[in-house]
Structures are given as C-alpha cells and as structure tokens.
Amino acid sequence: MLITTWAAPRPEAVGRRDDISRVRKLTLAAGQRLCRQGGRPLCRVYLVRSGILRFERVTTTGERCIVGLAGRRALLGMEAMLGLPSLDEVVACTTVRLFGVACSPDPDTLPLGWLRGRTALLSCHQSLRESRDWGCELTRGGARLRTLRLLNRLVMLAAPAGQHPVIWLPRRDEIAAMLDITLETASRQISALRREGVILTLSPGRATVDLTRLTLTLAAVI
C-alpha cells in the first residue's frame, strides 16, 4: 500500500471544500483489517487520525512478513486512485481512527493536476512493490534459495536473449550484502551453481544463465 504523510484536515474544513458525502470516519479495533494483500482496490483514501497499523504480506513460500508500520498523519490507499490492488494486508495494531475520502480511478473524474502526476505515482507504486518484494523474498529462506531468487531477478532485468540471457553478476561481497549472508557463503553458492551449469561466468560482472536449469533448481528448493 502506498503511504505518505499529510496534515490532518478538520472535518468542518473538508465539509466546506468538498461534498461531505464523500467523507467518512472509520474506527478499527486491534487486529482488524483495513484491506487484504492483492484484494480489490479500496474506494477511499484514508488519513490516519490516531493509532498504529502494520503492513503484512505472505511470501511465495508462505512466510508471513511485516514490512512496515503507519501512524498518525499517514495517508493510506493511494492505489485507490490508480485502480490497483493493495500491495499488502493492512492490519490495526491498536485502536485506529481513520478519516476516509471517496475517490475514483476514472480519468474523467480526476482533476488535471492529478492526471499529470498519475504516471509518476504509478512509477512510485512499482518501485515500492519491488522494494518490498526484495525485502521479503531475497532475505528469507536458506542461502541457496536466496541466491537462486537473486539470479531470477537479474534475469528479469537483463535484455531478452532466449534460454541463455547474459546478466550482470554482482561481486561476491555485493551478493552477500544483498542477501544478508556471509561472503564465504555467497562464494560457495555461486561456485556450486557454476558447477551445476546454472550459470557460466563470461567476464567480471557478466555471466550467462541457463533458464531451464535455473527454473528446475529453484523449483526443487522451494
């Protein structure tokens, strides 16, 4: 879920500037959800008036991952204005009071200034999703699984090249820092994948990947 901060408006001020029917107050008890991961888009953008919420997601291996917290003055659910599902499940940690404003992803109902910024917000949404995916997927599980997932991401970033794309291959110390493993472990993982024919080093920083072997090896670990 996209999140930012905003000065909380007074309800009476909102009533003067906009149709009050678009605005509502919402209270969540601890443990109650505001939205589900991947669920249908919200129809409102919410301003947190008090309380704390957490952002949760379930990884591809079924692990629960808490990726952030939000408190007073946080603005939640900007995906509603993009017509996109929530990146995360949003759950109240304490009693939470929210101030919701109805919105629509329909371009015909949006002001010109918003339309000009919509492309930038979509890019921000994509970057946030990739960042949270990285934190959940690449730093959980065993070192072999982490390394294979990293290779898979590097393949997605590479230019299309059939079954043997050329990827940027980070140095061992960079791999260790990305995956939260030791330098020695990173070296052992890359050496093992080279022996198995999953990767073939071409030069410092460049390698080819056998997609068939990568897919089969990743499936065997998961």
C-alpha positions in Angstrom: 0.0 0.0 0.0 1.3 3.4 -0.9 1.8 5.6 2.1 2.8 9.2 2.7 2.1 11.9 5.4 -0.3 14.8 5.3 -1.5 17.4 7.8 -4.9 16.2 9.2 -7.7 18.4 8.0 -10.5 19.5 10.3 -13.8 17.7 9.4 -15.6 21.0 9.2 -13.0 22.3 6.7 -13.4 19.3 4.5 -17.1 19.8 4.5 -16.7 23.3 3.1 -14.3 22.3 0.3 -16.0 19.1 -0.8 -19.2 17.2 -0.7 -19.4 15.8 2.8 -21.0 12.6 1.4 -17.5 11.7 0.1 -16.1 11.7 3.6 -16.5 9.3 6.4 -14.9 8.3 9.7 -13.8 4.8 10.4 -12.6 3.1 13.6 -10.7 -0.2 13.6 -10.2 -2.4 16.6 -6.7 -4.0 17.2 -6.4 -7.0 14.8 -9.0 -5.7 12.4 -8.0 -5.4 8.7 -8.3 -2.3 6.5 -7.6 -4.3 3.4 -6.1 -7.6 2.2 -3.0 -8.2 0.1 -3.9 -8.3 -3.5 -7.5 -7.6 -2.7 -9.8 -5.4 -4.8 -8.9 -1.7 -4.8 -10.2 0.5 -2.0 -12.7 3.1 -2.9 -11.3 5.6 -0.5 -8.0 7.2 0.5 -7.6 7.1 4.3 -5.9 9.5 6.6 -4.8 8.0 10.0 -6.1 10.2 12.8 -4.7 8.1 15.6 -3.4 4.6 16.3 -0.9 2.3 14.6 -1.3 -0.1 11.6 1.1 -2.7 10.3 1.7 -3.8 6.7 1.9 -7.6 6.2 2.4 -9.8 3.3 2.8 -13.6 2.6 5.8 -14.6 0.5 5.7 -17.1 -2.3 6.9 -19.8 0.2 4.0 -19.0 2.6 6.0 -17.0 5.2 4.5 -14.0 6.9 6.5 -10.8 6.6 5.8 -7.5 8.3 7.2 -4.8 6.0 6.2 -1.5 7.7 4.1 0.5 10.2 2.0 3.6 9.8 0.8 6.1 12.4 -0.9 9.5 12.8 -0.9 11.6 9.7 -0.1 8.7 7.4 -2.1 8.7 4.1 -3.1 5.2 3.1 -4.5 3.7 -0.1 -3.3 5.8 -2.9 -3.8 2.7 -5.0 -7.5 3.5 -4.9 -6.8 6.5 -7.2 -4.9 4.2 -9.6 -7.4 1.3 -9.6 -4.8 -1.1 -8.3 -5.0 -3.7 -5.5 -3.2 -3.2 -2.2 0.4 -4.4 -2.1 0.0 -5.5 1.5 -2.5 -6.5 4.1 -3.1 -3.6 6.4 -4.0 -4.5 10.0 -4.6 -2.4 13.0 -2.1 -2.9 15.9 -4.1 -0.7 18.3 -7.4 1.0 18.1 -7.2 3.1 14.9 -9.3 6.1 13.8 -9.3 6.9 10.2 -10.7 9.7 8.0 -11.7 8.4 4.5 -12.3 10.3 1.3 -14.0 8.6 -1.6 -12.1 8.6 -4.8 -12.2 7.1 -8.3 -9.5 5.8 -10.7 -11.7 7.0 -13.6 -9.6 9.6 -15.5 -12.8 11.6 -16.4 -13.4 12.2 -12.7 -9.9 13.3 -11.7 -8.5 16.9 -11.7 -6.0 17.9 -14.3 -3.2 18.3 -11.7 -3.7 14.7 -10.6 -3.7 13.3 -14.1 -0.3 15.0 -14.7 1.1 13.2 -11.7 -0.5 9.8 -12.3 2.4 8.4 -14.3 4.8 9.4 -11.6 2.7 7.8 -8.9 2.4 4.6 -10.9 6.2 4.5 -11.1 6.4 5.1 -7.4 4.0 2.3 -6.8 6.1 -0.1 -8.9 9.3 0.9 -7.1 7.7 0.4 -3.7 6.4 -3.0 -4.7 9.8 -4.1 -5.9 11.5 -2.8 -2.8 9.1 -4.7 -0.5 9.3 -7.8 -2.6 13.1 -7.7 -2.3 12.9 -7.4 1.5 10.5 -10.3 1.8 11.8 -12.7 -0.8 15.5 -12.2 -1.0 16.4 -12.2 2.7 14.3 -15.2 3.8 14.9 -18.9 3.4 18.3 -20.7 3.0 21.3 -19.2 1.2 20.7 -21.4 -1.8 17.1 -20.2 -2.2 18.1 -16.6 -1.8 20.9 -16.9 -4.4 18.5 -18.5 -6.9 15.9 -15.9 -6.4 18.5 -13.2 -6.9 19.6 -14.8 -10.2 16.0 -14.9 -11.2 15.6 -11.2 -10.6 18.8 -10.4 -12.5 17.4 -12.4 -15.5 14.2 -10.2 -15.4 16.4 -7.1 -15.5 18.5 -8.4 -18.4 17.8 -8.0 -22.1 15.7 -10.9 -23.6 18.0 -13.5 -25.1 16.2 -16.8 -25.3 17.2 -19.6 -22.9 20.7 -18.2 -22.1 20.4 -14.5 -21.3 23.5 -12.5 -20.3 23.1 -10.9 -16.8 25.1 -8.6 -14.7 26.7 -10.8 -12.0 27.4 -8.9 -8.8 30.7 -9.4 -6.9 30.6 -11.9 -4.1 30.7 -9.2 -1.4 27.8 -7.4 -3.2 25.8 -10.7 -3.3 26.5 -11.1 0.4 25.2 -7.6 1.2 22.1 -8.1 -0.9 21.1 -11.4 0.6 22.2 -10.8 4.2 24.7 -13.8 4.1 28.4 -14.0 4.6 31.0 -13.5 1.9 32.1 -17.1 2.2 28.5 -18.4 1.9 28.0 -16.2 -1.2 31.2 -17.6 -2.8 30.1 -21.2 -2.1 26.7 -20.7 -3.6 28.0 -19.1 -6.8 30.6 -21.8 -7.2 28.0 -24.5 -6.7 25.7 -23.0 -9.3 28.6 -22.8 -11.8 29.5 -26.5 -11.3 25.8 -27.4 -11.8 25.7 -25.4 -15.1 23.1 -22.9 -13.9 25.5 -20.0 -14.6 28.6 -19.6 -16.8 30.8 -16.7 -16.0 31.9 -14.8 -19.1 34.0 -12.0 -17.5 34.0 -10.0 -14.3 30.4 -8.8 -13.8 29.0 -10.8 -16.7 27.5 -14.3 -16.9 25.0 -16.4 -18.8 22.2 -18.2 -17.2 20.6 -21.5 -18.3 16.9 -20.7 -17.7 15.8 -24.3 -17.8 18.3 -25.3 -15.2 17.6 -22.3 -13.1 13.8 -23.0 -13.1 14.3 -26.6 -12.2 16.8 -25.9 -9.5 14.6 -23.2 -8.0 11.5 -25.4 -8.1 13.5 -28.2 -6.3 14.5 -25.8 -3.5 11.0 -24.3 -3.0 
